[in-house]
């Protein structure tokens, strides 16, 4: 009996990457040259947002995802930031709402239906609270009005957008926070930090539940793996090889398994599909995307194959599940930023099937697009995962070409009292919806955990900088005058004391 190699049976073992046709690519984008380790790209079923170069501040471009082709050089931008934009994220429940953060602040924007017609400078909400630039933002996965922001002041602020203010500050890091990730119901937060520590945090209390000191390797990115109670990290080993590691979220004393990837130097961006249990690893600065299937038993990482491209990627955006083309058996879609060409390429991950019918086995129940909780409910201590719904084949064209999937008709979005989004614009207010607090330009204090966050916030504009300079000059002048007055008084008292010492006892 001859020996034959055995292969693990998997419906995804033949998944391949397919680059979109030229007419489905986006060309002429002045993609940012910022070296910050973020994706600079965010996608949903309506819009594609890309951080761009802009004179006099930070900006990003928002374009309908169906509007592929060459970009007009005068296309309008979202340009309200005073500093470089470092991260952008679409709200998972309201597809016209995007959050951005930069060297000055975090901002919430409302994009009009159909995209921008002129430069947008007026924000829905401005979030001032960090004393240094904000590098990472994340929307809460199940609550409709909660945003997390991590700044270079080593703090994470939890924002309740219903009131427009931070309600909690997580202050357990000793260096810059590199990434944040939530578990499925948003009750746990995992962070990677430049201090070489991996943490699992209870966000509402700020308590650190688990902590790992990664002295032998540097962790760059951390990711919760759905309901598996596992964490995945990407980083660099002590031998300077790119590495991935699997951890038990309840015991970070040592990783379950570590696996070296290659000897390249670029950051590894991890992406996990909880529906198919597939892990995608994309290298920054190279054009490769490796994919694995994650299992609960050894060997844990089942290597499938690799997508290769000669064009290096600056960052990658990911299309949500309800925007995929199920008619082509598409299970994942990236939007790849190619800086040198100013090009954005859609890359579809396809499961090859001969039949044209809907392939139900590769599209299991998936998380819906409705929030499970309001901001106040989550803050009160409630935990609830998003309801899972099935998908079916609709008869309309997807933005990428082909047919798109959507939620089942009975599970499609319906406005929920107190859980929908209302943006205040020119006095218009939609009923029974979550109200964002209007922007506050000047605020004297913002106290969280007994600390005034706005006490040492840096100036945001040149005029504000000048006002602060003149105020400090006046304060310095006042202090000098007060010091001079006190010096004179001290000399007077010294003279009086000497006079008293020189008086003879007979004259007293």
C-alpha angles and dihedrals in degrees: 000000000000122000117245126186113251122223126203110249109243132157088216100052092103098046111141135189119242122193115219120252118265092260089057094052126091115233136186098035115153091221115198119263092208111136095213110130099246135106097250086206135088128180138187133164091277109034145028116211123193130179110237143186114271135171118237099018144343127315144166134199123234117195131169108264090231092056098085125159132066118347119233110245089229095049110142121257140203097246111161097117122100093205137040115297109242104178139011129189132179118227106255093221105036112045097198093058121087131174123210133183131196145158090296109038149313119276137190117215134189113214114208120240109272094024135270123332096180138011111294116221102150114087128202092225135004116206114204117176112103118093091212136031120305114237107174135030130182133183117225107256098227108019121081100216109032124106128178122207127187119201138191087253085079092247134118117213122201110212124204101206092193087073099020095234139103113260100183139025121205107207108173102107125097098196142020115318110234103188144354131207134180130213118238099278096033095243093121132047124200121198137186117207140191088242086076094249130128115208138189110203136188095227101204094055098027090229117153106229098179133011132184125193106213100198096152095053140019118246115211106168133024128195135182111228102222115258095340093098087232134124125211123204132187122202147115126295126223087265091057095250121137109254142183125206135191120217137187105238091216095051120034095169089114136349120266090226138351126202130188115226108185144311098261120123103222123106117266114230112204123208123183128197107203092192096058098022089233123149121205121198116196121184120221109231095020132073100234128115116185122194132204137177113233118220133183092231134054131326084029092188111065107189112220110174144294137256112218130196132167091220112088117229124231093192143329135235122202126217114228118246097258090059097058127109104245091177088070093042090248112172100174138010131199129194106211123206114217104188100189093055097034085234133145114199125193111222116194124201105217131193104212111234128164096209121084093210123104110281103221095178094066093045107059124172109303137193113278129232098248123096114248095208141022119237093257092050093052093045090052089062104267120142122195132155122227113269114259119230137183126247133227139184115270123197101236133097118263119223089249095052126268127048124323128215124231137180117283113276094249091050098047119124118286123177111261120207109252093004105075127088126256122181118198108233123165093333095306116136127179113217127248094015139120110271121217114215113247117257116278111213097183124033125169098200142003112186120196122167088354093303125114102228095191096052094092102021110142120241115274102202138031092249091051089049091053092048090050090048093052091045090053091047090053091047091049091050091050092050091049091052091048091049091050091051091050091048090054091049091049091052090050092052091048091053092050090050092051091049091053091051092051095053109103119236090240091061093050 
